[in-house]
Amino acid sequence: MKRSTPLPKETHPENRTPAPVHVRRATESDVPALVPLLVRLKRLNEEFDPMLKVRPDVEGQAESILRSEIQNPNALVLAAEGTGPDRGKVIGVVRAAIRERPFYMPETEGIILDIYLLPLYRRHGAGQYLVEHTIGELKERGAGIVTVEFPAQNEIAGRFYAKCGFRPITAHHARIL
């Protein structure tokens, strides 16, 4: 029998068990907790590829970008909080955006730019839940396709996103000048 009402956001969509994290739209007051998580992700990316060298002012950049994107209607910043004893503790961050695809159908793309969860919260379904929740939010904003960006050398991310149903469609190559 099909449900007539959507599942509450706190229910994991795959097995209807309680969600491994609480996900909500980030607010200005979340920025101090989100900055270190975003910086940790960028430093991790640097480990995968030296072309992703983190700037000395990375914390300030992260704060500025998060504050700007929280206010931007074409951007999405989510805060993931723990459950149980970690209820209310920010343990993860998502950055995503909506953009047009002027040459392709569907015309509107949701792009997941960053997802980071503290290591203690990984491998319990929280990452997949974050992705599914983000996809739902992007779909609500009109996205007809969702893409994700991550370092090409990060094979763990590649396997994770493949498990979530993503596949490569373009390649982004770089050269230092």
C-alpha positions as CSV (number, residue, x, y, z in Angstrom):
1,M,0.0,0.0,0.0
2,K,1.3,3.4,-1.0
3,R,1.7,6.1,1.7
4,S,-0.6,9.1,1.2
5,T,1.6,11.4,3.2
6,P,5.3,11.9,2.9
7,L,7.6,10.4,5.6
8,P,8.8,12.8,8.2
9,K,12.2,14.2,7.5
10,E,13.6,12.4,10.6
11,T,12.8,9.0,9.1
12,H,15.4,7.3,7.0
13,P,13.8,6.9,3.5
14,E,15.3,3.4,2.8
15,N,14.1,1.4,5.9
16,R,11.8,3.8,7.8
17,T,14.0,3.5,10.9
18,P,15.0,6.6,12.8
19,A,17.4,8.8,10.9
20,P,21.1,8.5,11.8
21,V,21.4,12.3,12.0
22,H,19.1,15.3,12.2
23,V,19.4,17.5,9.1
24,R,18.2,21.0,8.9
25,R,18.9,24.2,6.9
26,A,21.8,26.0,8.4
27,T,21.4,29.4,10.0
28,E,23.9,32.3,10.7
29,S,24.3,31.0,14.2
30,D,25.6,27.6,12.8
31,V,28.5,29.2,11.0
32,P,31.1,28.9,13.8
33,A,30.4,25.2,14.0
34,L,30.3,24.6,10.2
35,V,33.6,26.5,9.4
36,P,35.9,23.9,11.0
37,L,34.0,21.0,9.3
38,L,34.3,22.7,5.9
39,V,38.0,23.4,6.5
40,R,38.6,19.8,7.5
41,L,37.0,18.7,4.2
42,K,39.2,21.1,2.2
43,R,42.3,19.9,4.0
44,L,41.3,16.3,3.3
45,N,40.9,17.2,-0.4
46,E,44.5,18.6,-0.3
47,E,45.7,15.1,0.7
48,F,44.1,13.6,-2.4
49,D,45.7,16.1,-4.8
50,P,48.4,18.8,-4.3
51,M,46.5,20.9,-6.9
52,L,43.9,21.4,-4.2
53,K,46.4,23.2,-1.9
54,V,44.4,25.0,0.9
55,R,44.9,28.7,1.1
56,P,46.3,30.2,4.3
57,D,43.1,32.2,4.8
58,V,40.8,29.1,4.4
59,E,38.9,29.7,7.7
60,G,38.0,33.3,6.7
61,Q,37.0,32.1,3.2
62,A,34.9,29.3,4.6
63,E,33.1,31.7,7.0
64,S,32.5,34.3,4.2
65,I,31.2,31.7,1.8
66,L,28.9,30.0,4.3
67,R,27.4,33.3,5.5
68,S,26.8,34.3,1.9
69,E,25.3,31.0,0.8
70,I,23.0,30.8,3.8
71,Q,21.4,34.0,2.4
72,N,21.5,33.0,-1.3
73,P,18.2,31.5,-2.6
74,N,20.1,29.4,-5.2
75,A,22.4,27.9,-2.6
76,L,21.7,25.3,0.1
77,V,23.6,24.9,3.3
78,L,22.6,22.1,5.6
79,A,23.7,21.4,9.2
80,A,23.7,17.7,10.3
81,E,23.3,17.2,14.0
82,G,23.9,14.0,16.0
83,T,21.1,12.1,17.6
84,G,20.9,10.5,21.1
85,P,23.7,11.8,23.4
86,D,25.0,14.1,20.5
87,R,21.6,15.6,19.9
88,G,22.1,19.3,19.0
89,K,25.8,18.9,18.2
90,V,26.7,19.9,14.6
91,I,28.6,16.9,13.2
92,G,28.3,17.5,9.5
93,V,27.8,20.1,6.7
94,V,26.4,20.1,3.2
95,R,26.9,22.8,0.6
96,A,24.8,22.6,-2.6
97,A,23.5,24.9,-5.3
98,I,21.0,25.2,-8.1
99,R,22.2,26.2,-11.5
100,E,20.9,26.3,-15.1
101,R,22.1,23.9,-17.7
102,P,21.7,26.0,-20.9
103,F,22.5,23.3,-23.3
104,Y,21.0,20.1,-21.7
105,M,17.8,18.6,-20.4
106,P,16.8,18.8,-17.6
107,E,17.5,22.5,-17.6
108,T,18.0,22.8,-13.9
109,E,20.8,21.1,-12.0
110,G,21.3,20.7,-8.3
111,I,25.0,20.3,-7.5
112,I,26.3,18.9,-4.3
113,L,29.5,20.9,-3.7
114,D,30.6,19.6,-0.3
115,I,29.5,17.0,2.2
116,Y,31.5,16.4,5.3
117,L,30.7,14.2,8.4
118,L,33.0,13.8,11.3
119,P,34.7,10.4,11.1
120,L,32.9,9.0,14.1
121,Y,29.5,9.3,12.4
122,R,30.5,7.6,9.1
123,R,29.6,4.1,8.1
124,H,26.2,4.1,9.9
125,G,24.1,5.4,7.0
126,A,24.4,9.0,7.9
127,G,26.3,9.9,4.7
128,Q,23.7,8.3,2.5
129,Y,20.9,9.9,4.5
130,L,22.6,13.3,4.0
131,V,22.8,12.7,0.2
132,E,19.2,11.6,0.0
133,H,18.0,14.5,2.2
134,T,20.0,17.0,0.0
135,I,18.6,15.5,-3.2
136,G,15.1,16.0,-1.8
137,E,15.8,19.6,-1.0
138,L,17.3,20.2,-4.4
139,K,14.3,18.6,-6.1
140,E,12.0,20.8,-4.1
141,R,13.9,23.8,-5.6
142,G,13.4,22.6,-9.1
143,A,16.4,20.4,-9.9
144,G,15.8,17.8,-12.5
145,I,19.2,16.3,-12.1
146,V,21.7,16.2,-9.2
147,T,25.4,16.1,-9.7
148,V,28.2,16.0,-7.2
149,E,31.8,17.4,-7.2
150,F,34.7,15.8,-5.4
151,P,38.5,15.3,-6.0
152,A,39.0,12.8,-8.9
153,Q,41.7,11.0,-6.8
154,N,39.2,10.4,-4.0
155,E,38.3,6.8,-4.8
156,I,36.4,6.4,-1.5
157,A,34.1,9.3,-2.5
158,G,33.7,7.8,-6.0
159,R,32.6,4.4,-4.5
160,F,30.3,6.2,-2.0
161,Y,28.5,8.2,-4.7
162,A,28.3,5.2,-7.0
163,K,26.5,3.4,-4.1
164,C,24.2,6.4,-3.9
165,G,23.3,6.0,-7.6
166,F,25.6,8.6,-9.2
167,R,27.8,8.0,-12.3
168,P,30.4,10.1,-14.0
169,I,29.1,12.3,-16.9
170,T,31.9,14.9,-17.3
171,A,35.6,15.2,-16.4
172,H,37.3,18.3,-15.1
173,H,41.0,18.5,-15.8
174,A,43.5,21.1,-14.5
175,R,47.0,22.3,-15.1
176,I,49.1,24.6,-12.8
177,L,50.5,27.6,-14.6
